[in-house]
């Protein structure tokens, strides 16, 4: 049960190790490939832009146009 929760790591011929909090958090992250990360980023960036667009003022638009 502790292993399934990501709190314990079992190593063959070595034993069981209790994981520190940082390692536990990393073990609970889903495994994704580059394409999935790119798709997620595109969705988040598009949504962020849509939420920010109504709030932008003329001076901010001029600043962005420099780039």
Secondary structure, 3 states (H helix, E strand, C coil): CCCCCCCEEEECCCEEEECCHHHHHHHCCCCCCHHHHHHHHHHHHHHHHHHHHCCCCHHHHHHHHCC
